[in-house]
Amino acid sequence: MMIKKYIITLLFICFFVIFSSCYAFSKMVSVAGENVNLRSGPGQNYSVRWKYGSGFPLKELKHKGSWVMVEDFEGDSGWLHKSLVSRTGHMIVKVNKNSNKKINIRSGPGTNYKVVGKAYYGVVFRTVKQQQGWAKVRHERGLEGWIKRSLLWGF
């Protein structure tokens, strides 16, 4: 009986450790600042891989000191100083990469609402709220509306 309790406790601890480590490294962040350098390693002496604009959404992978390893919606990864990331929700248009086709931005959360704007692949929006598979977003230039969540990447 004691062995059974020990095994159950051990399994619970293993499950908790695995689950919490997966959760810890699946957080989303966004870029805090303009022209932020994504580096190849955790320090300013590493080469710049990409430059990101304010609000660009990223997935947090791990930490090393005051640096955060992140991945973007195209799978590119690198390091940002922790002072350059924010927990403010942002999303990016992830569809129609090699096309001039735009997605619709609507006045409400559904295809029956009127189109109030359009957006290309790679356009970043601030997340206002999410409901029923739709995201209410706001562009830095003031346009606000709803986009089907499956067309976006971020939080």
C-alpha positions as CSV (number, residue, x, y, z in Angstrom):
1,M,0.0,0.0,0.0
2,M,2.8,2.4,0.9
3,I,4.6,1.6,-2.5
4,K,1.3,2.4,-4.3
5,K,1.1,5.9,-2.6
6,Y,4.8,6.5,-3.4
7,I,4.3,5.6,-7.1
8,I,1.2,7.8,-7.4
9,T,3.0,10.7,-5.7
10,L,6.1,10.2,-8.0
11,L,3.9,10.1,-11.1
12,F,2.1,13.3,-10.0
13,I,5.4,15.1,-9.4
14,C,6.7,14.0,-12.9
15,F,3.5,15.1,-14.5
16,F,3.6,18.5,-12.7
17,V,7.3,19.1,-13.7
18,I,6.7,18.2,-17.4
19,F,3.5,20.2,-17.6
20,S,4.9,23.3,-15.8
21,S,8.0,23.3,-17.9
22,C,6.0,23.1,-21.1
23,Y,3.7,25.9,-19.9
24,A,6.6,28.1,-18.8
25,F,8.2,28.0,-22.2
26,S,5.1,28.5,-24.3
27,K,4.4,32.1,-23.2
28,M,3.9,34.8,-25.7
29,V,5.6,38.2,-25.6
30,S,5.7,41.2,-27.9
31,V,8.5,43.5,-28.9
32,A,8.7,46.7,-26.7
33,G,10.4,49.3,-28.9
34,E,11.2,50.1,-32.5
35,N,14.0,48.6,-34.6
36,V,14.8,46.0,-31.9
37,N,17.7,43.7,-32.7
38,L,17.1,39.9,-32.6
39,R,20.5,38.5,-31.9
40,S,22.1,35.1,-32.6
41,G,23.0,34.6,-29.0
42,P,22.3,36.0,-25.5
43,G,24.4,39.1,-25.5
44,Q,25.2,42.3,-27.4
45,N,28.4,40.8,-28.8
46,Y,26.3,38.4,-30.9
47,S,25.3,39.2,-34.5
48,V,22.0,40.7,-35.4
49,R,19.7,38.2,-37.2
50,W,16.6,40.4,-37.6
51,K,15.1,43.8,-36.6
52,Y,11.6,43.9,-35.3
53,G,9.2,46.8,-34.9
54,S,7.0,47.6,-31.8
55,G,4.4,45.0,-30.9
56,F,5.8,42.2,-33.1
57,P,4.5,39.0,-31.4
58,L,6.9,36.3,-30.4
59,K,6.9,32.9,-28.5
60,E,9.2,32.8,-25.5
61,L,11.3,29.7,-25.6
62,K,13.8,30.0,-22.7
63,H,15.9,32.4,-20.6
64,K,19.6,32.9,-20.0
65,G,20.5,35.6,-17.6
66,S,18.7,38.8,-18.7
67,W,18.2,37.5,-22.2
68,V,15.1,35.7,-23.7
69,M,15.2,33.3,-26.6
70,V,12.2,33.8,-28.8
71,E,10.6,32.5,-32.0
72,D,8.5,34.4,-34.5
73,F,5.5,33.1,-36.5
74,E,7.8,32.0,-39.4
75,G,9.9,29.9,-37.1
76,D,13.0,32.2,-36.9
77,S,14.5,32.3,-33.5
78,G,17.1,34.4,-31.6
79,W,17.7,36.4,-28.5
80,L,16.3,39.7,-27.1
81,H,17.2,41.5,-23.9
82,K,14.4,41.1,-21.4
83,S,13.9,44.9,-21.3
84,L,12.8,44.7,-25.0
85,V,9.9,42.4,-24.5
86,S,6.4,43.1,-23.2
87,R,3.3,41.0,-22.2
88,T,1.0,43.3,-24.2
89,G,-1.0,41.2,-26.6
90,H,-0.3,41.6,-30.3
91,M,-1.1,39.5,-33.4
92,I,0.3,39.3,-36.9
93,V,-1.4,38.3,-40.2
94,K,0.0,34.8,-40.9
95,V,-1.8,33.9,-44.2
96,N,-1.2,34.8,-47.9
97,K,2.6,35.0,-47.6
98,N,3.5,35.0,-51.3
99,S,0.4,36.8,-52.5
100,N,-1.1,40.3,-52.8
101,K,-4.3,38.9,-51.4
102,K,-5.6,40.8,-48.3
103,I,-7.7,39.6,-45.4
104,N,-10.8,41.3,-44.3
105,I,-11.1,43.4,-41.1
106,R,-14.8,43.5,-40.0
107,S,-17.0,45.6,-37.8
108,G,-18.0,42.6,-35.7
109,P,-17.0,39.0,-34.9
110,G,-18.4,37.2,-37.9
111,T,-18.6,37.2,-41.7
112,N,-22.0,38.8,-41.7
113,Y,-20.5,42.1,-40.4
114,K,-19.3,44.7,-42.9
115,V,-15.7,45.0,-44.0
116,V,-14.0,48.1,-42.5
117,G,-10.5,47.5,-43.7
118,K,-8.1,45.0,-45.2
119,A,-4.6,43.7,-44.2
120,Y,-1.7,41.9,-45.9
121,Y,0.6,39.2,-44.6
122,G,2.9,40.4,-41.8
123,V,0.8,43.3,-40.6
124,V,0.9,43.6,-36.8
125,F,-2.1,44.6,-34.6
126,R,-2.6,45.1,-30.9
127,T,-5.0,42.6,-29.5
128,V,-8.1,44.3,-27.9
129,K,-10.1,41.1,-27.1
130,Q,-10.9,37.6,-28.4
131,Q,-14.2,35.8,-28.6
132,Q,-15.7,32.8,-30.5
133,G,-12.8,32.4,-32.9
134,W,-12.4,36.1,-33.7
135,A,-10.0,38.7,-32.5
136,K,-10.8,42.4,-32.0
137,V,-7.6,44.2,-33.1
138,R,-6.3,47.8,-33.4
139,H,-3.7,48.9,-35.9
140,E,-1.2,51.6,-34.8
141,R,-2.8,54.0,-37.4
142,G,-6.1,53.7,-35.6
143,L,-8.1,51.2,-37.6
144,E,-10.0,48.8,-35.3
145,G,-12.0,45.8,-36.2
146,W,-12.4,42.0,-36.1
147,I,-10.3,39.3,-37.8
148,K,-10.9,35.6,-37.9
149,R,-8.5,34.2,-35.3
150,S,-7.2,31.4,-37.6
151,L,-5.7,34.1,-39.9
152,L,-3.6,35.5,-37.1
153,W,-0.6,34.4,-35.0
154,G,0.0,35.8,-31.5
155,F,-1.8,36.5,-28.3
